[in-house]
């Protein structure tokens, strides 16, 4: 997750003209997720916009995976999981229900 957040933010900053060489010295800030509520450096506006774009990307990814999860399970597979006594199957079924 950290490498994705860092790379996406840097790419966004580059693409939108906000990248400066000082970004290299701010690796710990680039890796922080969720982002801080307020930045103290002069490029705070660009970073805030990069954070919003990153958040949108993560939410879109989660939405896509939830949709695929809903569409990929058949009623017979669902019934197998529901009636299984295997602890791993039960855990997976609970996790799936939470993600739905």
C-alpha positions in Angstrom: 0.0 0.0 0.0 2.7 2.5 0.9 4.6 2.0 -2.4 1.3 2.5 -4.3 0.5 5.7 -2.4 4.0 7.1 -2.8 4.2 6.3 -6.5 0.7 7.5 -7.3 1.2 10.8 -5.4 4.6 11.4 -7.1 3.1 10.6 -10.5 0.2 13.0 -9.9 2.5 15.7 -8.8 4.7 15.2 -11.9 1.7 15.1 -14.2 0.1 18.2 -12.8 3.2 20.4 -12.6 3.6 20.3 -8.8 6.7 18.1 -8.6 9.8 19.7 -7.1 13.2 18.1 -6.2 12.3 18.5 -2.5 9.8 15.7 -2.9 12.7 13.3 -2.6 13.4 14.5 0.9 9.7 14.0 1.9 9.5 10.2 1.5 8.0 9.6 5.0 5.3 12.2 4.2 4.6 10.5 0.8 4.2 7.1 2.5 1.8 8.4 5.1 -1.8 7.2 4.6 -4.3 8.5 5.5 -2.6 11.8 4.8 -2.2 14.5 7.4 -5.1 16.9 7.8 -2.8 19.9 7.2 0.6 20.2 5.5 3.2 22.7 6.6 5.2 23.1 3.4 4.7 25.6 0.6 3.3 23.0 -1.9 0.4 22.0 0.4 -2.2 22.7 -2.2 -0.7 20.3 -4.8 -0.2 17.7 -2.1 -3.8 18.0 -1.0 -5.0 17.6 -4.6 -2.7 14.6 -5.0 -4.2 13.1 -1.8 -7.7 13.5 -3.2 -6.8 11.9 -6.5 -5.2 9.0 -4.6 -8.2 8.6 -2.4 -10.5 8.5 -5.5 -8.3 5.9 -7.1 -8.4 3.7 -4.0 -12.1 4.0 -3.7 -12.6 3.2 -7.4 -10.5 0.1 -7.0 -12.4 -1.0 -3.9 -15.7 -0.4 -5.7 -14.6 -2.5 -8.6 -13.4 -5.4 -6.4 -16.7 -5.4 -4.5 -18.6 -5.5 -7.7 -16.5 -8.4 -9.0 -17.0 -10.2 -5.6 -20.8 -9.8 -6.0 -20.8 -11.0 -9.6 -18.4 -13.9 -9.2 -20.1 -16.1 -6.7 -22.8 -18.6 -7.7 -25.7 -19.7 -5.4 -24.2 -23.2 -5.1 -20.8 -21.8 -4.0 -22.5 -19.5 -1.6 -24.4 -22.4 -0.1 -21.2 -24.4 0.2 -19.6 -21.6 2.2 -22.6 -21.0 4.4 -22.9 -24.6 5.4 -19.2 -25.4 5.7 -17.7 -26.3 9.1 -14.2 -25.4 8.0 -13.0 -22.4 10.1 -11.2 -20.9 7.1 -14.4 -21.1 4.9 -16.4 -19.5 7.7 -13.9 -16.7 8.1 -13.9 -16.1 4.3 -17.7 -16.1 4.3 -17.9 -13.5 7.1 -15.3 -11.4 5.3 -17.2 -11.6 2.1 -20.4 -10.5 3.8 -18.6 -7.6 5.5 -17.2 -6.4 2.1 -20.6 -6.6 0.5 
